[in-house]
Amino acid sequence: MIEHYGNVLNEDNVDTAIHQALIGQARVPRPLYPMDGTQWVLELLDRAEGTPLHAVICTVLQQATRDADPDTLSTLADVLAARPEVAPDHQVYAAFARTATSDPAAAVTLAASVARQIVDGETSYSTVLRHHAANPELRKALASAYVIADHDWFVEQATAWLSPDVMATLNLLSAACAPLSLGELDSLANALGQRPFDADTAELIAAYFAEIREQPSFAERGLAIRWA
């Protein structure tokens, strides 16, 4: 049993309180109303850490992930993005798949969360994620996962994805390259340099890699290549 914003929560009532927070009606004192549901849930997780109620809260959030209620998806996606350990990766994958058409904004949030977990080695990659690349926003959110965990496929698809459209190409490359090491950056640049791009696109790609290669963050990550 814990107290959270004036609510005494236990195993019998915490599920209802969490649901209300996920639909934007977090239980808080009147001067604080309305409170962002994501903040309410994340603070509840922190407050319950080390108590038996923490496991109950995680179970409730896992059930919400499985249900993927349209009324809760947006807030739930933000919670899972901040605390990916709350739900098993297969549940996050499933929720992401359901949100892809029902709630595009939530889907992008979940996609970015899934990609970050894959890049950090916390979640296994599934080729099911390839299906979402048809959506440009989801493609960008998942780009880093594609380039690290499905590298050959990413390089092959890049011929269709990268074009003389400067903003679209630079945005996708930036998302794909953000977590790379210098070794990975050079390897990707070399692989893309061998693809049959038109002259304008090839020049744009080459200029991008030449410029960002000087950023110290890549060198700081070393020369290891995760797809080698």
Secondary structure, 3 states (H helix, E strand, C coil): CEEECCEEECCCCHHHHHHHHHCCCCCCCHHHCCCCHHHHHHHHHHHHCCCHHHHHHHHHHHHHHHHCCCCCHHHHHHHHHHCHHHCCHHHHHHHHHHHHHHCHHHHHHHHHHHHHHHHCCCCCCCHHHHHHHHCHHHHHHHHHHHHHHCHHHHHHHHHHHCCCCHHHHHHHHHHHHCCCCHHHHHHHHHHHHCCCCCHHHHHHHHHHHHHHCCCHHHHHCCCCCCCC
